[in-house]
Amino acid sequence: MKKLFTIGLLLLCQLVAIAQKSNTHTVTVVTNPAGVCQIDLYYSSSPISHSSLEVSVGQQVNIGLKIITTGFVIDSLVADGIQIAENFFGGYGYSKSWHFEMPDHDVTVTAYLHYTPDLPPNPNESGWDEQTGSITVNNFTPGKLLDAIRKALNPDLYQADLSKVKAITVVGTLQANDLDVIIERQMKNLVYFDISRTTGLTRFPNFYEGNTRETLTTLLLPATINNIGNTAFSNFESLRSITIYATTPPHLEWDKLEGVPAGAVFYVPAESLPLYAEAEGWKDFDLQPITQGVHKLTVSMPSGTDIKQYKDMVLELVNTQTAQTRRYVLTAQTQYTFTNLIENTQYNIYIKNAREDILGSILAIEINKSDVQVTFSNLEQPRDITLQLIAPSGAVEGAAITWTDALGNYLATGATLTGQMEGARVIAKVKLGQQLGTQYVQPADTLITVGSSSIIHCPLSILPQVELTGTVTAISTDLPIRSANIAVTQQLNGLYPKTFTTTTDAQGRWTLTAFDAPTEITFSPQRGS
C-alpha cells in the first residue's frame, strides 16, 4: 500500500506540473557549417527568414532551407539528436524542407552540409583560344572530357578539328578513361597536358604499345596520384617535364619506371624533394623542386585566442574547384602554412572538432600570383565537459567512459570530452569497474546537451539488497543438516561475479543478505558430516 500511495502522489504532482506548462515552445534551426543556408520558418502562408520561432503545441511547423553559398550540399537534418528520415524533400524554391507537428517541448533542428564542387550534368562552355591552340576545360561530365573538348571546338562534335589543340588544362573530376585524351590520334599537335587541378584519379596508368605521343613535352599530374604504372611515360618520346604535386612519392609498380625519355625532369613539391630523393625508383631520376606557379597560404589564429582550447582539432583546407582537402592537427602554434598551392585556385579554410562541427571558417581565398596570409576574425568558443560519478558518499572514480554524438558515432574516451560547441548533444556511456560495479547499479547512457556547465554529475544508485532464507534437509531422512556450507553466487550488473557464504544452524536453516541479481545457490555438508 505504501508503494501504491507514493505512485499516486507522483501522478498528482505530474498533473499539476503539466497544468502549469506553457502551451507554446521554441523551434530553433541551425546549420553546420553556419551561414551557408537561408533558414525559413513558418506555420502559415508567410515564411519568416529566421532561425527560431515560438509555436503552439500541435501546430504544423514548416522548415525551408535555401543554399546561399555555392557548392554546399545538405546531407541530413537532425532533430534533438535523431536523424530525420521522412518528410525530407526539396521543392517550393527550397533546397530541402521538412514539416512536423509541434510537440510539447522545445525542438532544435540541425542541418548538416558539406562542400562539393558544383559539377554540371553535361559538357557546356570551355575556354578555347584558337590563336594559341589552348583550351581550359572546367565544365564537363566525368568520363566525357574528350566530348567536352570537341564541343568547345565545334558544336558538331564530330566535325571538331582536334589537330588545332596544342595545350589542355583541366579543372574538375576525372575518370580513368578521360586520360585517353592524351593518346587521341586526331590530337596530333598536343604538347601540354595539365590535370594538376583535378580530383578523382589516384593512378596514372601504363598506355598500350602503339599509343605513342611524339609531341607531348609537358605533363602536370594532381596531388591525388598515389600510384604510377612502371611504363607510364615510356610512350611519350618528347616528354621533358613531368610535374607531380603529390607530397608523398607515388608508389611505382615493380618499384621502377621504365622507358622514361632521356632528359626528362621530374618536378616535385620542394618540401618533398628529400622524400623523392630517397624513394625506391625515384632516386635514379633528375628531381627538381616546383618553383613556378605555386604559392603559400599562411593561416593565423585570432590574436588573444586561448590556443589550448583548440588543441587536437583540425585546420582543413578545401579546394573549391576539386574538393581536395589538406589538414593540420592544431597544436600550440598560432600560424600554419600550406605550401605548393597552384596559381589560379580558390580555397575554403575551416577549423573542425572531432564531430566535424565547424568552429570557424574563411571562404573563397584566391591564390593568384603571390603568397597569401589570412587570419580568422572570430572562432566559436569550444567547451569541455567532464562526467563525474557521484556516490552517496561523494565523487568517486573507477569507470570507463565513452563519448558518442547523438547518433552514436564515436567521439572520445575518458571522463572529459573536449572541444564541443554549445548546444551540441552527446551521449556518455559509463561502464563501471569491478570495485564500483559490485556496489552500484550500472548507469544508463546519458544524453547531454552541452551548455555553460563544465561538470555533469552522474549519480550512482546502490545495488538493491534482498534477504535470502532457506532450509537444508537430507533427501533420505528429511532431517535438517547442521553446519552445511551455503554459497550464493551472483552476477552483478551482468559483468562481475560475487559470492556470499554462510552455514546452517541446528535446524538446517540459513539466512543471508545479498543483492537483487541473478543468483545461483549451492551447498555442501561439512567434512565428516
C-alpha positions in Angstrom: 0.0 0.0 0.0 2.9 2.3 0.8 4.3 1.9 -2.8 0.8 2.4 -4.3 0.3 5.6 -2.3 3.7 7.0 -3.4 2.9 6.4 -7.1 -0.5 8.1 -6.8 1.2 11.1 -5.2 3.7 11.3 -8.0 1.0 11.2 -10.7 -0.8 14.0 -8.9 2.3 16.2 -8.9 2.9 15.5 -12.6 -0.7 16.6 -13.5 -0.2 19.8 -11.5 3.1 20.4 -13.4 1.5 19.8 -16.8 -1.3 22.2 -16.0 1.3 24.9 -15.3 3.2 24.4 -18.6 3.1 27.0 -21.3 1.2 26.0 -24.5 4.0 27.3 -26.7 7.6 26.1 -27.3 10.5 27.2 -29.4 11.7 25.7 -32.6 15.4 26.5 -33.3 17.2 25.7 -36.6 21.0 25.8 -37.1 23.2 24.8 -39.9 26.7 23.2 -39.8 28.6 24.9 -41.3 26.9 28.1 -40.3 25.9 30.8 -42.8 25.6 28.8 -46.0 21.8 28.4 -45.9 18.9 30.8 -45.6 16.5 29.4 -42.9 12.8 30.0 -43.4 10.5 29.0 -40.5 6.7 29.3 -40.8 3.4 27.8 -39.7 1.2 30.0 -42.0 1.4 31.1 -45.6 4.1 33.7 -44.8 7.7 32.3 -44.3 9.9 34.1 -41.8 13.6 34.2 -42.6 14.7 33.5 -39.0 16.4 30.7 -37.1 13.9 30.4 -34.2 10.1 30.7 -33.7 7.6 30.3 -30.9 4.9 27.8 -31.9 1.8 26.4 -30.2 1.7 22.7 -29.3 0.1 20.7 -32.1 0.6 23.4 -34.8 2.3 22.2 -38.0 5.8 23.8 -38.4 7.4 24.2 -41.8 11.2 24.5 -42.2 12.7 25.6 -45.5 16.4 25.7 -46.3 17.9 27.6 -49.3 21.6 27.1 -50.0 23.1 30.6 -50.5 26.8 29.6 -50.7 27.5 27.8 -54.0 29.0 24.3 -53.7 27.4 23.2 -50.5 25.0 20.1 -50.3 22.6 19.3 -47.5 23.4 15.8 -46.1 20.9 15.4 -43.3 18.6 17.0 -40.7 18.9 16.0 -37.1 16.1 16.9 -34.7 17.1 16.7 -31.0 19.8 14.1 -31.8 17.5 11.9 -34.0 18.2 11.9 -37.8 15.1 12.8 -39.8 14.4 10.1 -42.4 11.0 11.0 -43.6 9.2 14.1 -44.9 12.5 15.5 -46.0 12.3 16.9 -49.5 13.0 19.8 -51.8 10.5 22.0 -53.6 8.7 25.3 -53.5 12.1 27.0 -54.1 13.8 25.3 -51.2 16.9 23.1 -51.4 15.5 21.0 -48.6 12.4 21.3 -46.4 10.6 19.5 -43.6 7.4 19.8 -41.7 6.2 18.3 -38.4 3.6 18.8 -35.7 4.9 20.8 -32.7 5.5 18.6 -29.7 5.1 19.7 -26.1 8.8 20.7 -25.7 11.4 22.9 -27.4 12.9 21.5 -30.6 16.4 22.0 -32.0 17.0 21.1 -35.7 20.5 20.9 -37.1 21.1 20.8 -40.9 24.4 19.2 -41.8 26.1 20.2 -45.1 29.3 19.5 -46.8 31.2 21.3 -49.6 31.4 19.7 -53.0 32.1 21.3 -56.4 29.0 22.0 -58.5 29.7 19.7 -61.4 27.3 20.3 -64.4 25.5 17.2 -65.8 26.5 17.9 -69.4 29.5 19.4 -71.2 28.9 23.0 -71.9 31.2 26.0 -72.2 35.0 25.7 -72.1 37.7 28.3 -72.7 39.1 27.7 -76.2 41.7 30.1 -77.6 42.1 29.2 -81.3 45.0 31.6 -81.8 47.2 29.8 -79.2 45.6 26.4 -79.5 45.0 26.4 -75.7 41.8 25.1 -74.1 40.8 25.1 -70.4 38.1 22.6 -69.7 36.2 23.1 -66.4 32.7 22.2 -67.4 32.3 18.6 -68.3 30.8 15.3 -67.2 33.4 13.0 -65.7 34.3 10.4 -68.3 33.3 12.7 -71.1 36.4 15.0 -71.3 37.1 14.4 -75.0 33.5 15.2 -75.9 33.8 18.5 -74.0 36.9 19.4 -75.9 35.2 18.5 -79.2 32.2 20.6 -78.4 34.3 23.6 -77.5 35.9 23.5 -80.9 32.7 22.8 -82.9 29.1 22.4 -81.8 29.0 19.4 -84.2 31.3 17.2 -82.1 32.5 15.0 -84.9 33.4 18.0 -87.1 35.9 19.3 -84.5 39.5 19.6 -85.7 41.4 18.2 -82.8 44.7 18.9 -84.6 44.4 22.5 -83.6 44.7 21.7 -79.9 48.2 22.3 -78.5 47.6 22.8 -74.8 44.9 21.4 -72.5 44.3 22.4 -68.9 41.6 20.5 -67.0 39.7 21.5 -63.8 37.2 19.1 -62.2 36.7 15.4 -61.5 38.3 12.9 -63.9 37.6 9.3 -64.6 40.4 6.9 -65.8 39.1 6.8 -69.4 39.5 10.6 -69.6 43.2 10.1 -69.9 42.6 8.7 -73.4 42.7 12.3 -74.5 46.5 12.2 -74.3 46.8 9.4 -76.9 43.9 10.6 -79.1 45.3 10.2 -82.6 43.5 13.2 -84.1 45.1 15.4 -81.4 48.4 15.2 -83.2 49.9 18.5 -82.1 49.3 18.3 -78.3 52.4 19.5 -76.4 51.0 20.4 -73.0 48.6 18.5 -70.7 47.8 19.8 -67.3 45.4 17.9 -64.9 47.0 19.2 -61.7 43.8 20.9 -60.6 41.6 17.8 -60.9 40.4 15.1 -58.5 39.2 11.6 -58.9 42.4 9.9 -60.2 44.7 8.0 -57.9 46.6 6.1 -60.6 48.4 7.2 -63.7 48.4 4.1 -65.9 50.5 2.4 -68.5 49.4 3.1 -72.1 49.3 0.3 -74.6 52.2 0.0 -77.1 51.4 1.8 -80.3 49.6 4.6 -78.5 52.5 6.9 -78.7 52.5 10.6 -78.4 55.5 12.1 -80.2 54.6 15.7 -79.5 53.8 15.9 -75.8 56.6 17.7 -73.9 54.9 18.8 -70.6 52.7 16.8 -68.2 51.3 18.0 -64.9 49.7 15.5 -62.5 47.5 16.2 -59.5 48.2 15.6 -55.8 45.7 12.8 -55.7 48.1 10.4 -57.7 49.5 7.8 -55.4 50.3 5.0 -57.9 52.1 5.1 -61.3 52.5 2.3 -63.8 56.0 1.2 -64.4 55.9 2.1 -68.1 53.5 5.1 -67.7 55.8 7.5 -69.6 57.6 5.2 -72.0 55.3 6.0 -74.9 55.9 9.8 -74.8 59.1 10.2 -76.8 59.3 14.0 -76.5 58.4 14.3 -72.8 60.8 16.6 -71.0 58.9 18.0 -68.0 56.7 15.9 -65.6 55.3 17.8 -62.6 53.8 15.8 -59.8 52.0 17.7 -56.9 51.8 14.6 -54.6 53.7 15.4 -51.4 54.2 11.7 -50.8 56.1 9.9 -53.6 53.6 7.8 -55.5 54.1 4.1 -55.5 55.8 2.8 -58.6 54.6 -0.6 -59.9 57.5 -3.0 -59.8 59.4 -0.3 -57.9 60.7 1.3 -61.0 59.9 3.5 -64.0 60.9 2.1 -67.4 61.3 3.9 -70.7 61.4 7.4 -69.3 62.6 9.6 -72.2 66.2 10.8 -71.9 66.5 14.3 -70.5 63.1 14.2 -68.8 63.0 16.1 -65.5 60.5 15.3 -62.6 59.3 18.4 -60.7 58.0 17.7 -57.2 57.0 19.8 -54.2 60.0 21.5 -52.7 59.3 20.2 -49.2 59.0 16.7 -50.5 62.2 16.6 -52.6 64.2 14.7 -49.9 61.5 12.0 -49.8 61.6 11.6 -53.6 65.4 11.5 -53.5 65.3 8.6 -51.1 62.3 6.7 -52.6 63.0 3.5 -54.5 62.6 4.0 -58.2 62.5 7.8 -57.9 66.1 8.5 -56.8 67.5 7.5 -60.1 65.9 10.4 -62.0 66.6 14.1 -62.3 64.4 15.6 -59.5 63.8 19.3 -59.2 61.6 21.4 -56.8 58.5 23.0 -58.1 59.2 26.8 -58.1 56.9 28.2 -60.7 53.2 28.7 -60.4 52.9 27.7 -56.7 52.4 29.8 -53.6 51.9 29.6 -49.9 48.9 30.2 -47.8 49.6 31.2 -44.1 46.6 30.9 -41.7 46.7 32.7 -38.4 44.6 32.2 -35.3 42.9 35.4 -33.9 45.1 37.4 -31.6 44.3 36.8 -27.9 42.9 33.3 -28.6 43.5 30.7 -26.0 45.1 28.2 -28.3 44.8 25.3 -25.8 41.1 25.2 -26.4 41.6 24.2 -30.0 44.4 21.6 -29.4 43.9 18.4 -31.4 41.2 20.0 -33.6 41.7 20.1 -37.4 42.6 23.0 -39.7 41.2 21.9 -43.0 42.0 23.5 -46.4 39.4 22.7 -49.2 39.9 23.3 -52.9 36.6 24.9 -54.0 37.1 23.5 -57.5 38.0 19.9 -56.9 37.1 19.4 -53.2 40.6 18.1 -52.5 41.5 18.6 -48.8 44.6 19.1 -46.8 44.8 19.2 -43.0 46.8 20.2 -40.0 46.1 19.0 -36.4 46.1 22.1 -34.3 48.9 22.3 -31.6 50.2 25.3 -29.6 51.1 27.1 -32.8 49.3 30.3 -33.8 50.2 30.1 -37.6 50.0 27.3 -40.1 51.3 27.4 -43.7 50.0 25.4 -46.6 52.6 25.2 -49.4 52.6 24.1 -53.0 49.2 25.7 -53.8 48.7 26.1 -57.5 48.1 29.5 -59.1 44.5 30.4 -60.1 42.8 28.2 -57.5 40.4 29.1 -54.7 40.2 27.6 -51.2 38.0 27.5 -48.1 39.5 27.1 -44.6 37.8 25.5 -41.7 38.5 24.7 -38.1 36.7 21.5 -37.1 36.3 19.4 -33.9 36.1 15.6 -33.7 32.3 15.8 -34.5 33.2 17.8 -37.7 31.4 20.8 -36.2 32.8 24.0 -37.8 34.1 26.5 -35.2 35.5 28.9 -37.7 35.8 29.4 -41.5 37.4 31.7 -44.1 35.8 31.3 -47.5 36.8 31.9 -51.1 40.5 32.6 -50.6 42.1 33.3 -54.0 45.6 32.0 -54.8 46.9 34.0 -57.8 50.3 35.4 -58.3 51.7 35.7 -54.8 51.7 34.1 -51.3 48.6 34.8 -49.2 48.1 35.4 -45.5 44.7 35.2 -43.8 43.5 35.4 -40.1 40.3 34.1 -38.6 38.3 37.0 -37.5 36.4 35.1 -34.8 36.0 31.5 -33.6 33.3 29.7 -31.8 34.2 29.1 -28.2 34.7 25.4 -27.7 33.6 23.8 -24.4 34.9 20.9 -22.4 32.6 18.7 -20.3 33.5 16.3 -17.6 31.3 13.5 -16.4 31.7 13.0 -12.6 30.4 9.9 -10.9 28.6 10.7 -7.6 28.1 8.0 -5.0 26.1 8.7 -1.7 29.5 9.3 -0.1 30.6 11.8 -2.7 32.6 11.8 -6.0 34.2 8.5 -7.0 36.4 7.2 -9.8 36.7 3.8 -11.3 34.7 3.7 -14.6 35.4 3.6 -18.3 33.5 6.5 -20.1 32.9 6.5 -23.8 31.5 9.6 -25.6 29.5 9.5 -28.8 27.4 12.0 -30.7 23.6 11.8 -30.5 23.6 9.4 -33.5 26.0 7.0 -31.8 29.2 8.0 -33.7 32.3 7.6 -31.5 34.0 10.8 -30.3 36.4 10.0 -27.4 37.0 8.1 -24.2 37.8 9.4 -20.8 36.0 11.4 -18.2 36.4 14.7 -20.1 35.2 15.4 -23.6 36.9 18.5 -25.2 36.2 20.9 -28.0 32.4 20.8 -28.1 30.1 23.5 -29.3 27.4 24.9 -27.0 24.1 23.2 -27.8 25.7 20.0 -29.2 24.1 16.8 -27.9 26.4 14.0 -26.9 26.0 10.7 -25.1 28.1 9.5 -22.2 28.3 5.7 -21.9 29.6 4.5 -18.5 31.0 1.1 -17.7 31.7 0.7 -14.0 34.9 -1.1 -13.0 34.8 -4.1 -10.7 35.0 -2.2 -7.5 32.1 0.1 -8.3 30.3 -2.5 -10.3 29.9 -4.7 -7.2 28.4 -1.8 -5.2 26.3 0.3 -7.6 23.8 -0.1 -10.4 25.3 0.4 -13.9 24.1 3.8 -15.0 22.1 4.1 -18.2 23.5 6.0 -21.2 23.2 9.8 -20.5 22.2 12.2 -23.3 23.8 15.6 -22.5 23.3 19.0 -24.1 26.5 20.9 -24.0 25.9 24.2 -22.1 27.7 26.6 -19.8 28.3 23.9 -17.1 31.6 22.0 -17.4 30.8 19.4 -14.8 28.0 16.9 -15.4 27.1 14.8 -12.4 26.1 11.1 -12.9 24.5 9.8 -9.6 25.2 6.2 -8.7 22.5 4.1 -7.0 23.4 1.4 -4.5 22.6 -2.1 -5.7 19.4 -3.1 -4.1 19.7 -5.9 -1.4 17.5 -8.8 -0.6 17.4 -11.3 2.3 17.6 -14.9 1.3 16.5 -17.7 3.6 16.2 -21.5 3.3 16.5 -24.9 5.0 18.8 -27.7 4.1 17.5 -31.2 4.7 18.7 -34.7 3.9 16.8 -36.3 1.0 16.9 -39.8 2.6 15.6 -38.8 6.0 14.1 -35.3 5.5 16.0 -34.3 8.6 17.8 -30.9 8.8 21.5 -30.8 8.1 23.5 -28.8 10.6 26.6 -26.7 9.7 26.2 -27.2 5.9 28.1 -24.7 3.8 25.9 -22.3 1.7 27.3 -20.4 -1.2 25.3 -17.7 -3.0 26.9 -16.6 -6.3 25.6 -13.6 -8.2 26.5 -11.8 -11.5 26.3 -8.1 -10.6 25.5 -5.7 -13.5 25.8 -8.7 -15.8 29.6 -8.4 -15.5 31.1 -9.1 -12.1 30.7 -12.3 -10.0 30.3 -12.1 -6.2 29.9 -14.9 -3.8 28.4 -14.8 -0.2 28.7 -17.7 2.2 27.1 -18.9 5.4 26.3 -22.1 7.3 23.1 -23.7 8.5 22.1 -23.7 12.2 21.0 -26.8 14.2 17.6 -26.8 12.4 19.3 -26.6 9.0 18.1 -23.1 8.5 20.2 -20.3 7.0 19.8 -16.5 6.3 21.9 -14.4 4.0 21.8 -10.8 2.8 22.7 -10.5 -0.9 21.9 -8.3 -3.9 18.8 -8.3 -6.1 20.5 -10.0 -9.1 20.7 -13.3 -11.0 21.6 -15.9 -8.3 22.9 -19.4 -8.0 22.7 -21.2 -4.6 24.8 -24.2 -3.8 25.5 -26.1 -0.5 27.9 -28.8 0.7 28.0 -30.6 4.1 30.8 -30.1 6.5 33.6 -32.7 6.3 32.9 -35.6 8.5 29.1 -34.9 8.5 
